[in-house]
Amino acid sequence: MDELALSLDTVWMLLAAMLVFWMQPGFALCEAGFTRGKNTANILMKNFVDFMFGSLLFYFVGFGFMFGSEGSGFIGAPNWGDLSFYKGGLPVEGFLIFETVFCATSATIVSGAMAERTKFSMYLVYSAVISLFIYPIEGHWTWGGGWLCNDAADSFMMRHFGEVFHDFAGSAIVHSVGGVLALIGAIVLGPRRGKYGKDGKSRAIPGHNLTLASLGVFILWLGWFGFNPGSQLAASGEVNRVAISHVFLTTNLAAVAGGTATLFLTWMKYGKPSLSLTLNGVLAGLVGITAGCDLVSPLGAVIIGLICGIVLVYAIEFIDHRLHIDDPVGASSVHGVCGILGTLLTGLLSTSSGLLYGHGWSLLGAQSFGILVIDLWAAGCGILLFYGIKKLHGIRVDARIEDEGLDVYEHGESCYN
């Protein structure tokens, strides 16, 4: 029976990894659809690069940084392609693949906010740094058994908050980190040419294909059923069966609530229900539920989705119209703002430890501290990385290339001939 249970758990983990990998084409199509046709080959290439570079770098070094040294200290020991250090219960090769697809997701988020104006050569650099260094280190603090999630009585979090930081599938660890890096990257790059007029008003630059964007969101939605339930890493036994079923339900309810909230808000606010914003509303709900999908009730999942779907609209407006930061796909709002929001809402709506269920401030305090530390790490690294690239080599393409499209100049080919 133990062998059968291990086999079932392994197959479930690998199936979930396949679903999370399937999110890569989801991101690619979503980003391509929300931007102009002249840059589509560039965008698709970047999404391939994220997974290709991320897989190699995470296998050789990043996996050790994240899970080495038995979860102690600031960073694990690099593994240099040797997987023998890992002592978990599931096959290390399968666990490596599962963690690799999460790493690639974090790197891919940044691509959308910096689309249509970034040098491809410099994209390779920052994609590699995220997969090699930025993501594995904060992952070590959390999923690597590090100081933010160490539940020993004398650990830092237990001594100061009485609870450890909880992020079941990555609202903070994956999405908010990607969102913060996306925001910093967009600031360093500056807006696309023609985005803001002399009067300072934002001008819409419509994407070339909402059909692609819609298909991308449906693919991401499907992939999230591996992203969240798969993070249970087991399917055998009654506890795991109930857990993954519960997470499936909360994940879907948050998605539909997020999309519904955005649909009706845009209808009331702009006079028409916006498809492009509703697509992002679905993603906002999915990002928000990812931290606490195992701890909140179905009703709590609906509440998280509704809040994220509403906040998303105002976050996109604020970043674009007030801050004048050009984020073509809304990545900093969807993944950054809603990743932070979902992490904090877990501290309120967890049925076992949440403030609104009468369990005090401990979990909310742990969530607030954890998201602050993780995103300060991402912001600090992002500032050093993007400003360093800009200073040393330049990060933005020439004006002529931006006007005529990156496809031909950067890759010598076009998606639409």
Residue pairs with C-beta under 8 A, 6 or more apart in sequence:
4 236
5 236
5 237
6 89
6 90
6 236
8 235
8 236
9 90
9 233
9 234
9 235
9 236
9 240
10 90
10 91
10 94
11 235
12 230
12 233
12 234
12 235
12 244
13 90
13 94
13 95
13 98
13 230
13 233
13 234
14 94
14 97
14 98
15 226
15 230
16 98
16 226
16 227
16 229
16 230
16 231
17 94
17 97
17 98
17 100
17 101
17 226
17 230
18 226
19 222
19 223
19 225
19 226
19 227
19 230
20 98
20 101
20 102
20 105
20 223
20 226
20 227
20 230
21 51
21 101
21 104
21 223
22 219
22 222
22 223
22 226
23 101
23 105
23 219
23 220
23 223
23 224
23 227
24 47
24 50
24 51
24 101
24 104
24 105
24 108
25 47
25 216
25 219
26 216
26 217
26 218
26 219
26 220
26 221
26 222
26 223
27 47
27 105
27 108
27 109
27 111
27 112
27 216
27 220
28 43
28 44
28 47
28 216
29 212
29 213
29 215
29 216
29 219
30 112
30 212
30 213
30 216
30 217
30 220
30 279
30 329
31 43
31 47
31 111
31 112
31 115
31 216
31 328
31 329
32 40
32 43
32 44
32 209
32 212
32 213
32 216
33 207
33 208
33 209
33 210
33 211
33 212
33 213
33 214
33 215
33 216
34 112
34 207
34 213
34 276
34 328
34 329
34 330
35 43
35 115
35 116
35 207
35 208
35 328
35 329
36 116
36 205
36 207
36 208
36 405
37 208
37 209
37 415
37 416
38 404
38 405
38 406
38 407
38 414
39 115
39 116
39 405
39 406
39 407
40 208
40 407
40 414
40 415
40 416
41 406
41 407
41 411
41 413
41 414
41 415
42 120
42 406
42 407
42 410
42 411
43 111
43 115
44 415
45 120
45 411
46 111
46 120
46 123
46 127
47 108
47 111
49 123
49 124
49 127
50 104
50 107
50 108
50 111
50 127
50 131
51 101
51 104
51 108
53 124
53 127
53 128
53 131
54 100
54 103
54 104
54 107
54 127
54 130
54 131
55 100
55 104
57 128
57 131
57 132
58 96
58 99
58 100
58 103
58 131
58 132
58 136
59 81
59 96
59 100
60 79
60 80
60 81
61 78
61 79
61 80
61 132
61 136
62 103
62 131
62 132
62 133
62 135
62 136
63 79
63 83
63 86
63 96
63 99
63 100
63 136
64 76
64 77
64 78
64 79
64 80
64 82
64 85
65 75
65 76
65 77
65 78
65 132
65 133
65 136
65 137
65 140
66 76
66 99
66 135
66 136
66 137
66 139
66 140
66 143
66 144
67 76
67 85
67 86
67 99
67 140
67 143
67 144
67 145
68 76
68 77
68 78
68 79
68 85
68 140
68 144
69 75
69 76
69 77
70 145
71 140
71 144
71 145
71 146
71 150
72 145
72 146
73 146
74 137
74 140
74 141
75 136
75 137
75 140
76 136
76 140
76 144
77 85
79 85
83 92
83 93
83 96
84 92
86 92
86 95
86 96
88 95
90 233
95 233
98 230
98 233
99 139
99 143
102 170
102 174
102 227
103 131
103 135
103 136
103 139
104 131
105 170
105 174
105 178
105 227
106 130
106 131
106 135
106 170
106 173
106 174
106 175
106 177
106 178
107 127
107 130
107 131
107 135
107 178
108 178
109 174
109 175
109 178
109 179
109 181
109 182
109 331
109 335
110 126
110 127
110 130
110 178
110 181
110 182
110 185
110 331
111 123
111 127
112 182
112 327
112 328
112 329
112 330
112 331
113 182
113 183
113 185
113 186
113 327
113 328
113 329
113 331
113 332
114 123
114 182
114 185
114 186
114 189
115 328
115 329
116 192
116 328
116 402
116 406
117 189
117 190
117 192
117 193
117 396
117 397
117 402
117 406
118 185
118 189
118 395
118 396
118 397
119 393
119 394
119 395
119 396
119 397
119 410
120 406
120 410
120 411
121 393
122 389
122 393
122 394
122 395
125 389
126 185
126 385
126 386
126 389
129 381
129 385
130 181
133 381
134 177
134 181
134 377
134 378
134 381
134 382
134 385
135 174
135 177
137 377
138 173
138 177
138 374
138 377
138 378
139 173
140 146
141 147
141 148
141 149
141 373
141 374
142 148
142 149
142 165
142 167
142 172
142 173
142 370
142 374
143 149
143 173
147 155
147 156
147 157
148 157
148 164
148 165
148 370
148 373
148 374
149 157
149 164
149 165
149 166
150 156
150 157
150 158
150 164
151 157
151 158
151 164
152 158
155 164
157 163
157 164
157 165
157 366
157 369
158 164
160 369
161 362
161 363
161 365
161 366
161 369
162 362
162 366
163 353
163 362
163 363
163 365
163 366
164 366
165 172
165 366
165 367
165 369
165 370
166 291
166 292
166 295
166 346
166 350
166 363
166 366
166 367
167 173
167 290
167 291
167 343
167 346
167 370
168 228
168 231
168 247
168 290
168 291
168 292
168 293
168 294
168 295
169 227
169 228
169 230
169 231
169 290
169 291
169 293
170 227
170 231
170 290
170 291
171 287
171 288
171 289
171 290
171 291
171 292
171 338
171 339
171 340
171 342
171 343
171 346
172 291
172 339
172 340
172 343
172 370
172 371
172 374
172 375
173 374
174 290
174 339
175 287
175 290
175 335
175 336
175 338
175 339
176 335
176 336
176 339
176 340
176 343
176 371
176 374
176 375
176 378
177 339
177 374
177 375
177 377
177 378
178 331
178 335
178 336
178 339
179 331
179 332
179 333
179 334
179 335
179 336
179 337
179 338
179 339
179 340
180 332
180 336
180 375
180 378
180 379
180 382
181 378
181 381
181 382
182 327
182 331
182 332
182 335
182 336
183 319
183 325
183 327
183 332
183 336
183 382
184 379
184 382
184 383
184 386
185 382
185 386
186 325
186 326
186 327
186 332
187 325
188 386
188 387
188 390
188 395
189 326
189 386
189 395
189 396
190 326
190 396
191 324
191 325
191 326
192 205
192 326
192 328
192 402
193 399
193 402
193 403
194 203
194 205
195 202
195 203
195 205
195 326
196 202
196 203
196 324
196 326
197 203
200 324
201 321
202 320
202 321
202 324
205 328
207 213
207 276
207 328
210 275
210 276
213 276
213 279
214 275
214 279
217 279
217 282
217 283
220 283
220 286
221 255
221 282
221 286
224 251
224 255
224 286
224 290
225 248
225 251
225 252
227 290
228 247
228 248
228 250
228 251
228 289
228 290
228 293
229 244
229 245
229 247
229 248
229 251
231 247
232 240
232 243
232 244
232 247
232 294
234 240
235 241
235 244
243 294
246 294
247 293
247 294
249 298
249 301
250 289
250 293
250 294
250 296
250 297
250 298
250 300
250 301
251 286
251 289
251 290
251 293
251 301
253 289
253 298
253 301
253 302
253 305
254 285
254 286
254 288
254 289
254 293
254 301
254 302
254 304
254 305
254 308
255 282
255 285
255 286
255 289
255 305
256 282
256 285
256 305
257 285
257 301
257 302
257 303
257 304
257 305
257 306
257 309
258 281
258 282
258 283
258 284
258 285
258 286
258 288
258 305
258 306
258 308
258 309
258 312
259 278
259 279
259 281
259 282
259 285
259 309
260 281
260 305
260 306
260 309
261 281
261 285
261 305
261 306
261 307
261 308
261 309
261 310
262 274
262 277
262 278
262 280
262 281
262 282
262 284
262 309
262 310
262 312
262 313
263 273
263 274
263 278
263 281
264 273
265 309
265 310
265 313
266 272
266 273
266 274
266 277
266 278
266 313
267 273
269 313
277 312
277 313
277 316
280 312
280 316
280 329
280 330
280 333
280 334
281 308
281 309
281 312
281 313
283 334
283 338
284 305
284 308
284 309
284 311
284 312
284 333
284 334
284 338
285 304
285 305
285 308
285 309
285 338
287 308
287 334
287 335
287 338
287 339
287 342
288 304
288 305
288 307
288 308
288 338
288 339
288 341
288 342
288 345
289 296
289 301
289 304
289 305
289 342
290 339
290 342
291 339
291 342
291 343
291 345
291 346
291 367
292 300
292 304
292 342
292 343
292 345
292 346
292 349
292 350
293 301
295 346
295 349
295 350
295 351
295 352
295 353
295 354
296 304
296 346
296 349
296 350
296 351
296 354
297 349
297 351
300 349
300 351
303 345
303 349
304 342
304 345
304 349
307 341
307 345
308 338
308 341
308 342
311 337
311 338
311 341
312 330
312 333
312 334
312 337
312 338
315 333
315 337
315 338
316 327
316 330
316 333
319 325
319 327
319 332
319 333
320 326
320 327
325 332
327 333
340 371
340 375
343 367
343 370
343 371
344 364
344 367
344 368
344 371
346 354
346 363
346 367
347 353
347 354
347 355
347 363
347 364
347 365
347 366
347 367
347 368
348 354
348 355
348 356
348 364
349 356
349 357
350 357
350 359
350 363
351 357
352 359
353 359
353 362
353 363
354 363
354 364
355 361
355 363
355 364
386 395
389 395
390 396
396 402
397 406
397 409
397 410
401 409
401 410
405 414
407 413
407 414
407 415
408 414
